[in-house]
Amino acid sequence: MDFDYAHYALTEGRKGKDQAAAAVSSPSREAYRKQLAETMNLNHTRILAFRNKPQAPVELLPTDHSASLNQQPKSVKPRRYIPQSSERTLDAPDIVDDFYLNLLDWGSANVLAIALGHTVYLWDASTGSTSELVTIDEEKGPVTSINWAPDGRHVAIGLNNSEVQLWDSASNRQLRTLKGGHQSRVGSLAWNNHILTTGGMDGQIVNNDVRIRSHVVETYRGHTQEVCGLKWSGSGQQLASGGNDNVVHIWDRSVASSNSTTQWLHRLEEHTSAVKALAWCPFQANLLATGGGGGDRTIKFWNTHTGACLNSVDTGSQVCSLLWSKNERELLSSHGFTQNQLTLWKYPSMVKMAELSGHTSRVLYMAQSPDGCTVASAAGDETLRFWNVFGVPEIAKKAAPKAAHEPFSHVNRIR
C-alpha cells in the first residue's frame, strides 16, 4: 500500500538492481545498502519472516526414546473389515416361524443341522454336501428344537408331542427316544457332556442322562410358562434358562439333587418380555448376556455369581438370539421388527460396530461355526444366510475348500 515505494521499485529500483549487478559490489557496500534499506523501511521482504532463527526445541526425552515414540506400535491391529451383506443365501421353505423354538445348530464336526417343518437336514460345511437325516411322523411333529452333542456326531431332536429323539448322524440311525420328561412340546435343548437338558412348554427343565435307561435324573421347576432358552456355561457348572414368563433362572449343577426339586441359584426378573436369547461369555467367567422379546427389546448382562445386573442396553427391537465372538470381545444379536437385522456390538462399551441387513422377517435363529468366524441365521422369511461377521483366521484362509456347488442344491424340500 506504499505507493511511493511501489513507484520507486517499478522505476528507479529496477535500474539500481541492474546497475548493481553490472558493477562489482564489495561486501561493505552490500552491507551498507541493506542497512540503508532497513533504516528507510524499504526492506519489504521481511514481512512475516523470523527476525532471528528460532531456537531448537529442548529434548525432554533421550533421542532413542523419542524416536521410538514416532514409530507405530507393532501390537496395533488393523481395523477388521466386516461385510455388510451375507456371503450366501439359501432357501429354507417350511421353517416354522415361532419365536419360542430353536431350529438351527452348528456342530463341532462342522455340520449344520436345520429343521424345516417335520424334516431335519444336515449340511456338511467342509464339503458342501447335504443329506436328509429324518422326517418326523405327522402325529409327532413338527420338530421344535435341535441341538448337537459335544462330539459333533450325535444330535438331539425335540418334538411337538413332548418326545426327544437321539440320532447318530454318521450312520443315519436313531439311537433312542426320551419319553416321560415333559407333558407338551420340547422347544429348547442343551448338552452338558452326557447330560441332555430339555425345556418344555410345561415350564419344566429336565436333565436326562442318555447313558442309562431311566434317563430323568433331575427336574428343575421355576418357570410358570414355556422354557424357550437353555444354555450351559462353558465350565458345565451353571445352567441359564429363559422363559415366556419373562424370567431368567440360574441353576447350579453342584446343588442338583435327584431326590427333590432343585432350587435355583438366582431368579432374575428384570426383563419385561419373553427371554429366549442367552449367551455365556467365553472370555469372562460368570458373565451371561440375555435378550428380551418384543415388549422388552433390551440386552442385559449379569454376574451369575452374585446375580447382579451389570448393564442393560435398549436395542430398539425384539432380541431373538445372541452369540459371543470366540476371538474378540464382541457380541452379535439378531432382531425382529422393524429392521430384522443382525447387530455387532463391541463389549463392554456396547458401541455398534456393524448392522447386517438382508432378512425381511425376524431373525429367529443363529448358529456359529466351530472356528467361530461364520454365523448362520435363519428367519421367518424362509431364508438361511451365512455371514463372515467375526473375521477369518489365517489358517482358515489357506485351508478353506472351495465348494463347487451350492449347499442344499439337490434337496427337494429346499427351493
N, C-alpha and C positions, 0 to 999 in steps of 0.2 A: 504493500500500500504506500510505500515511499516513492512518489513519482519522480523526485529529483534524482534519487539513486538509480531508479529504473532507466531514466533518460541517460544518465552517465554510463550505465552498464551497456546500453544499446549503442552508444556512440563512442565516447572517449575511452570507456573501459575496454572495449574490444581492441581499439588501437593500441592502448597501453600494453595489453597482453601480447599482441602481435610483435610490438617493438621489443618487449622484454624477452620474448622467445628468440628474436633475432640476435639481440645483444647477449654477450656473455655476462651473466649476473653473478656477482660474488656472493658468498654466504652472508656476509654482513649486510649487503644491500637487500637481499631477500628477507632477512630478519627485520630490517628497518621497514620494509613495505608492509609486512604482516602486522607489526606493532602499530603503524600508522592507521591501517585499516581497522584494527581493534579499537584504537582511540577515537576514530571518526565514526564508529558504529557502522562500518561498511562490511564487516565480516558476517554476512548473512548465511554463510554455510554452517554456522554453529547452532542454528536453531534446532532445538530438541536433541542436541548432542551432549554426551557426557563431557563435563569440563575436565575431569580427571578420570583416569581409568578406574573402574570400580574395584573395590577390594575383593580379594578372593574369599569365599565363604570359609568359616572356621570349621575344620573337620571335627565333629563331635564324636565320631566313632573311628576306630582304626580303619585304614584303607581296605584291608581284606574283608572286614565285616561289611562295610557299606557296599562293596562290590557284590557280595553275596545276596544282599537285600534286593538288588536290582534284578537278580535272576529269578525266573518263575519257579516256584517250588515244584518239585517232581511229583509230589503227592496229589496235586490238584487234578481231578479227573475232568475230562471234557464233558460238557452237558450232553446227556443222552438224548438221542432222537427218539421221539415217541410217535409212531404212525397214528394218524387220526382216524384212519379207516381200517376195516377188518382185512386180514390177509386173504381170507377166502370166506365165502358164504355158501352154505348148503341148505337145501330144503329139508324141513323136518315136519311133514304132514302128520296130523292127528296127535301132536303133542298136547297133553292136557294143560289147558290154561287155568291152573289152580295155584294160588299163592302159597297154599299150605303143604304142597307136595315137594319132593326132592327127586328129580328125574334125570339127573346128569352127574356122572362121576368119572374121573380120570385116574386109572390105577397106576401102581408103581412099575408095572411092566409096560407102560406107555400105550395102554389100550383104553380107549374112551368108550364108556357104556352110556347109552341113551335109551329111555323108554318112550316109545311112541304108541299111545293107546295101550293095546294089550301085548305089544311086541317089544322085546329088548334086542337092540342091535349093538354089535361090537365093531369098533373101527380101530385097527392097529395103526397108530400114528407113525411107526417106524417103516412100515411097508406100504401103507395106504390101502391095505386090503380090508374088506368089510364082510361081516358074517352076521347071520341072524342066530341069536342064542336060543330064544324061546318065544313062543306065542302062548299067552295065558288063556285058559278057557274063559268064555264069556261070563259064566256064573261066578268066577273067582276074581276077574279083573275089573277095571283096568289096573295096570301097575301103578302104585302110588309112591314108591321110593326105591332107590337103588344105591348100593354102596360096595366098593371093592374092599376085600380083606387086605391087610398089610402085605401079604405075599404077592399081590397082583395077579393071582390065578383064580381065587375063589371070589364069588360075588353073591351078595345077598339081595333079594328082591322082595320088597314089601308089597302086599296086595290089598285090594279093596275089601276083601272078605275076612280080614284080620290075620291071615296066614303070612308066613315069611318062608320063601324058598331059598335054599343054598345050592349054587351051581358051580361046577368045575368048568371054567372057560376053555381049558386046554382040551378036554375030552368031550365038551358039549353034553355033559351028563349032570342030571340033578342028583344031589347027594342026600338031601333030606328036606323035610318040611317041618317048620316050627309052628306048633299049634297050641292054643290054650292061654297064651300070654295076654291077648287083647280081646275085646268084645266088638271092635269095629276096625276100620281101615288103619293100616300102619303107614304113616306119612313121613317118618324120619327114622334113619338108621345111623349107627356109629360103631365102628370096630375098636376094640382095645385088646390087641393080641387075639386070644381065643374067645374072648367075650364079645358077643354081638348085642349091643344095646338097641332096643326098639322103642319108638314113641308112637302112641296111638291117639286116635280121635277120642278115646275114652279118658284121656288125661293121664294115663298110666305110662310109666317108663319101666321097662323090664330088661334086666341083664340075663342073657342067655349064654350058657357055656356050651358051645357047639360040639364039644368032645364027648359029652355024656348024654344018656338017654333022657333023663329028667332035666331038661335044659334050663328051666327057670331057676335062677339062683338068687336073684334079688329083685325086688319091686320097689320103685320109688314113687310115692304118691305125694303130690303137692299142687299139681296143676288141676284146675277145675274145668278146663276146656282142652281142645286138641293140642297135642305137642307137635309143633311144626319145625323145631330146630333142635339138633343134638350134636354136640362136639366134645370129644375127649381132649384134654390138654396134651401137650407133647410128652409129658412125663407119664401120662396114663393115670395120674393120681386124682385129677378133678374132672368132673363132667359138668358141662353147661347145658341147660335145657331152656328153650324158649317156647312160649305157648300163645294160643289165641286169647288167653286171659290177661295178656299184656305183662306177664310176669317172667322174669328170668330166675332160675334156680341154679345154685352151685352145689353139687353133691361131691362128697369126698369118699374116695374108694376105701380108705383105711378104716372108716367108721361104718362101712356097709355090713349088714348082717342079714343072713337068710331067714332068721327066726322071726323078725318083725319088720314092719315098715320103716325104712331108713329115713331119718330126719335130715333135712337139707342143711348144708353149711351156711348158705346165705340165701335170702329171698329178696330179690331186687325188683322193686315195684315202681320205678321212676318212669318207665315207658307208658305211653297213653294209647298204644295200639299193639296189635299182634307182633311178636318178636320171632322172626324166622331166621334172620341173618346173625350168625355167630362166628367169631374167628378168634382163635388163641394166637397171641403174638409169638412168633418164632424166636425172637431175639431178647425178649424180656419175660422172665417167669412171672406168673400170676397176673398177667395183663390180658384182659379179654375185651374185645370190641363187639358191640351188639347194635343191631339196626332195627328201627321200628317201622311199622306199616304206614298206610296212608293217612291215618289220623295223628301220627307222631312225627315221622319224617326225620328223626334225629339218629346220629351215630353217637353212642355213648361208650366211654372207656372206664373199665372197672379194675380195681385192685382186688383180686379174688381172695387174697389173704385176709384183708380187713373188711371187704365188702363196700369200700368207699368208691363213689363215682368220681373219677379223676377229671373228666371233661365231657361236655355234651355239645355237639355241632348240629345245627339245623341245616339239612341238605336241601330242603325245599320240595322234596318228593319222596314217595314211598321207597324205603330201602328193602330190596329183595334179597340181596346176597352181599357177603363181604369176603375178601381174600387179602391176606398179607403177602407182600413180596418176600421171597426166600433169600434175596440177595441185597436188598436195600431197605431202608426204613420208610416204607411206603405201604399204603393201604388202598385197595381197589373196591369200589362199591358199585352195585348195579341198581337201577332205579326204574320206577314206573312213570305214570302221568306227571308232568306233561312232556318231558324230553325223551324219556325211555333211553337214557344214556348210561354209559359207564364212566365213573369219575375216579381219577387217580389223585390221591392225597399224599402230601408229604407229612410224615409223623416226626415229632409231635406238634408241629406248627399248624397242621391241617390246612395248609395252603394248597389250593387246587393246582396240580401240575398239568393235567390234561383232562379233556372231556371227549369221550369217544362216542360218536353217534352213528346210527345206521339202522338199529331196530325201530320198528314202527309200533311196537306194543311193549308192555312192561317186560323187563329182562329178569325173568323169574329164577333162572338157574345159571350158575357159573361153576367151572371146574378148572383146576390148574394142572399143567403138565408136570411130570416128575422133576424136570430140571428147573421148574419154577418160572420159566420165561414166557410161555404162551398160556393164554387164558381162552377157554371155550365158553361161549354164552349161548343160551337158548331162551327164546321168548315166545310170547303168545302169538307173534306174527308168523309162527311156524318156520322160523329160520334158525340155523345153528351157525354162529360166526366165530372165527378164530382171530385173536388179537395178539400182536407181538408187543404187549404193553410193558413187560418187565425186562426188556432187553434180551440180547442173545449172547451167551457166553462164547469165548473164543474157541473152546473145544467143539461146541455145537456148530459153530460156523464152518469149521473144517470138515466135520464128520457128518453133517446133515445130509441124508439121502434125498435125491430129487425124485419126487413121486411122478410117475409117468401119466397117471390118470387121477381124476377127481375121486375122493373117497365117497362111498355110498353110491357110486355111479351105476352099479348093476343091481341095486336093491329096489324092488318094485315099490315098496312102501314109502320110499323117499323119492320125490319127484326129481 
